[in-house]
Amino acid sequence: VEDNKIRYEKVRLAKHRYMVEQIDVTASENDAEVADKIMRRVAVCSYKEDTTLRVILCGSVSPAYTPNPANICEKVTGLNKVEVIDDTVPLYDADALLEDMSVRGEYFRTLVRKMKEGTAEERRIAVQALRIGLCALEGKPILF
């Protein structure tokens, strides 16, 4: 304290730091775009090889794209370790699916309740189940 002003400075207490970043990847179409967004955050925050980073992906992505955490981790460089958690939601035409009277619509209506009202873990599981189920119903490969 000098002249009734408090001066402070950050003091690092450990050689290694563990950080968590939430990154909105809305409208990203592939893992390279997501990795690029992570690398930009790494640069802005000046994270280096002494940093272990957990990245939580959030936002809405195309139903055709499911982020692959392992692939994204491989593309992020310059850090000690990276962990990626996919917490994104597929961007479906919800109005059309709510009105759809097929199995697909019923499946969506069942899971959308969990995605809105459930705990964080229930929402994550419901999103994954929605992706898997709709891929299966459309005859698309299920890649996770």
CORPE-V233065 format. One record per residue. N is the residue number from 1. RES is the residue in three letters. PSI is psi in radians with two decimals (NA if undefined). Layout:
n: {N | N}
res: {RES | RES}
psi: {PSI | PSI}
This chain:
n: {1 | 2 | 3 | 4 | 5 | 6 | 7 | 8 | 9 | 10 | 11 | 12 | 13 | 14 | 15 | 16 | 17 | 18 | 19 | 20 | 21 | 22 | 23 | 24 | 25 | 26 | 27 | 28 | 29 | 30 | 31 | 32 | 33 | 34 | 35 | 36 | 37 | 38 | 39 | 40 | 41 | 42 | 43 | 44 | 45 | 46 | 47 | 48 | 49 | 50 | 51 | 52 | 53 | 54 | 55 | 56 | 57 | 58 | 59 | 60 | 61 | 62 | 63 | 64 | 65 | 66 | 67 | 68 | 69 | 70 | 71 | 72 | 73 | 74 | 75 | 76 | 77 | 78 | 79 | 80 | 81 | 82 | 83 | 84 | 85 | 86 | 87 | 88 | 89 | 90 | 91 | 92 | 93 | 94 | 95 | 96 | 97 | 98 | 99 | 100 | 101 | 102 | 103 | 104 | 105 | 106 | 107 | 108 | 109 | 110 | 111 | 112 | 113 | 114 | 115 | 116 | 117 | 118 | 119 | 120 | 121 | 122 | 123 | 124 | 125 | 126 | 127 | 128 | 129 | 130 | 131 | 132 | 133 | 134 | 135 | 136 | 137 | 138 | 139 | 140 | 141 | 142 | 143 | 144}
res: {VAL | GLU | ASP | ASN | LYS | ILE | ARG | TYR | GLU | LYS | VAL | ARG | LEU | ALA | LYS | HIS | ARG | TYR | MET | VAL | GLU | GLN | ILE | ASP | VAL | THR | ALA | SER | GLU | ASN | ASP | ALA | GLU | VAL | ALA | ASP | LYS | ILE | MET | ARG | ARG | VAL | ALA | VAL | CYS | SER | TYR | LYS | GLU | ASP | THR | THR | LEU | ARG | VAL | ILE | LEU | CYS | GLY | SER | VAL | SER | PRO | ALA | TYR | THR | PRO | ASN | PRO | ALA | ASN | ILE | CYS | GLU | LYS | VAL | THR | GLY | LEU | ASN | LYS | VAL | GLU | VAL | ILE | ASP | ASP | THR | VAL | PRO | LEU | TYR | ASP | ALA | ASP | ALA | LEU | LEU | GLU | ASP | MET | SER | VAL | ARG | GLY | GLU | TYR | PHE | ARG | THR | LEU | VAL | ARG | LYS | MET | LYS | GLU | GLY | THR | ALA | GLU | GLU | ARG | ARG | ILE | ALA | VAL | GLN | ALA | LEU | ARG | ILE | GLY | LEU | CYS | ALA | LEU | GLU | GLY | LYS | PRO | ILE | LEU | PHE}
psi: {2.14 | 2.26 | 0.77 | 0.41 | 2.43 | 2.25 | 2.35 | 2.76 | 2.62 | 2.38 | 2.13 | 2.24 | -0.17 | 2.75 | -0.47 | 2.52 | 2.58 | 2.09 | 2.67 | 2.26 | 2.38 | 2.19 | 2.19 | 2.07 | 0.44 | 2.35 | 0.05 | 2.49 | -0.15 | 2.96 | -0.56 | -0.70 | -0.73 | -0.80 | -0.66 | -0.74 | -0.69 | -0.78 | -0.62 | -0.70 | -0.70 | -0.75 | -0.79 | -0.70 | -0.03 | 0.70 | 2.48 | -2.88 | -0.17 | 0.18 | 2.29 | 2.16 | 2.23 | 2.17 | 2.19 | 1.97 | 2.31 | 2.99 | -3.02 | 2.35 | 2.82 | 2.51 | -0.39 | -0.23 | 2.21 | 2.04 | 2.40 | 1.72 | -0.72 | -0.75 | -0.72 | -0.75 | -0.68 | -0.52 | -0.29 | 2.16 | 2.93 | 0.09 | 2.85 | -0.86 | 2.61 | 2.37 | 2.29 | 2.25 | 2.15 | 1.91 | 0.46 | 2.89 | 2.32 | 2.43 | 1.56 | 2.85 | 1.53 | -0.69 | -0.76 | -0.72 | -0.58 | -0.55 | -0.23 | 2.16 | 0.25 | -3.10 | -0.67 | -0.81 | -0.73 | -0.72 | -0.79 | -0.82 | -0.65 | -0.79 | -0.51 | -0.54 | -0.76 | -0.64 | -0.44 | -0.67 | -0.27 | 3.05 | 3.01 | -0.74 | -0.73 | -0.67 | -0.75 | -0.76 | -0.71 | -0.70 | -0.79 | -0.73 | -0.66 | -0.80 | -0.84 | -0.84 | -0.78 | -0.61 | -0.79 | -0.76 | -0.49 | -0.03 | 0.35 | 2.72 | 2.54 | 1.91 | 1.99 | NA}
